[in-house]
Amino acid sequence: MTFSVPTLFHFRLHKSKPKVGSACLDDTHRTMLGLALAGEAASHPGLSGLYPLADGHDAFAARVMLADAAERSIDVQYYIWRDDTSGRLLLHHLRQASERGVRVRLLLDDNNTKGLEGVLTCLHAPPAMEVRLFNPLWYRHLRVIDYLFDFRRVNRRMHNKSFTVDNQVTVVGGRNVGNEYFGAGEGVMFADLDMLAVGPVVNDVSRDFDRYWNSASAFPLDYVLPKVPSCEVNPEAPSDPLTQVYLKALAQSDLVQKLERGTLPLQWAKTFLVSDDPAKVLGDVEPSRTMMGQLREVLDAAQSQLTLVSPYFVPTVTGAHALAKWVSQGVAVSVLTNALSATDVMPVHAGYAKYRKQLLKAGVRLFELKRHATLNASGRRRHHGYSGASLHAKTFALDGSQIFVGSFNMDPRSARLNTEMGLVMDCPTLAQQLLQGLTQNSGTHTYEVTLHHDRLRWTTEENGQTVVYDREPLTSWWRRAAVRILSWLPFEWLL
């Protein structure tokens, strides 16, 4: 227990410093974005304009171009921010915005900031640009100490993801900031989904950001990291050949130019934000007030069809019973998650695998994304250069008319430990687009898991032929054995 005193000392030290609160800017209707949106918004009172960002290049271009279009404020909130091509590029554009007088607030969960601290220190220059760390770890060089002696706190993280400009446009969804989320470079790429939104829901997202920014768990960067007399790390945009190739690819996207001209094909629909209270990471929120409680009300309204998409799907006993109940009530329930060969978190697959037979016997249809899938949620083919795919989108469609897009995984961690956020939209067009994108050529980019004489089978199409596997496809015996062993261990609550 020799480290408990320093931990308590750090906590008291930082709690004793006063934090300056701030709020989103309401008077932004005269900005370029505000003026461009005013006419169409007036034609759709009470509704929000929506545009899905399923392609990684489009998703990144939207963030960059929105940052460049900002005039008053940018509010950014993420769980992971990589120190790579896309991460450095986006930080560069945020800094450029702050240099021309835009107020930039960057809120990052501290669990993944190691290696990025020098860059963040150089960027943190209130009031133009301020960086805050959520639920910080006090032992910067030996972070394992926090997990050993303060596990209950540091095991809870801020998983929210939003990018809001001038309180006029927001991007909410499943993507963190990193090459694998935006189709940059080579390697495994995530099939993901964000939603660009304008209209009333943007103010809701901004107010929610304020809750987190001013919460007891968010600390200005200089409360956590020591001040440095001069920046040793230059937060400039990378200029390597890979970056230049990526920039050329981004140049083909004209999303924000269409938005500024008022020609972006938005779907207007009733939209509301669902999110956790930031006090959830302190264990100070009743289960009924969590995001899971909000989503359960939405899901319970299902009458005919429910399609769940979750890369990390661990239904638990309670969730498996709920899915079985919906099926018994006449709801066609389908789930898309990662195959073992495509997952990046093997213990989570173990948590899901032990429920497969139970779900199939109850009538739930299970689909698993292949590692070499070539389609994303938009139905478009992915870019060349990747070596594999892994599902990362978190969404569901309800009765072909309602859709959710956000950060929430169908697992115990999202439900009980991390904070999450997302948008629920009453939009049949988007709900049907999602279903079509996921089902188009599904036989070639997914396996359907079925039961045959109480044994699992994986059916797919390869080279125009139906192929059936009697074990997890494209996996080694040791990987399958590891999953089986992991499924016996009592740590489901951590997944």
Buried (B, 14 or more C-beta within 10 A) or exposed (E): EEBEEEBEEBEEEBEEEEBEEBEBBEEBBEBBBBEBBBEBBEEBEEBBBBBBBBBBBBBBBBBBBBBBBBBBBBBBBBBBBBBBBBBBBBBBBBBBBBEEEBBBBBBBBBBBBEEBBBBBBBBBBBEBBBBBBBBBBBBBEEBEBBEEBBEEBBBBBBBBBBBBBBBBBBBBBBBBBBBBBBBBBEEEBBBBBBBBBBBBBBBBBBBBBBBBBBBEBBBBBBBBBEEEEEEEBEBEBBEEEBBEBBBEBBEEBBBBEBBBEEEBEBBBBBBBBBBBBBBBBBEEBEEEEBBBBBBEEBBEEBEEBBBBBBBBBBBBEEBBEBBBEBBEEEBBBBBBBBBBBBBBBEBBBBBBBBBBBBBBEBBBBBBBBBBEBBBBBBBBEBBEEBEBBBBBBBBBBBBBBBBBBBBBBBBBBBBBBBBBBBBBBBBBBBBBBBBEBBBBBBBBBBBBBBEEEEEBBBBBBEEEEEEEBEEBBBBEEEBBEBBEEBBEEEEBEBB
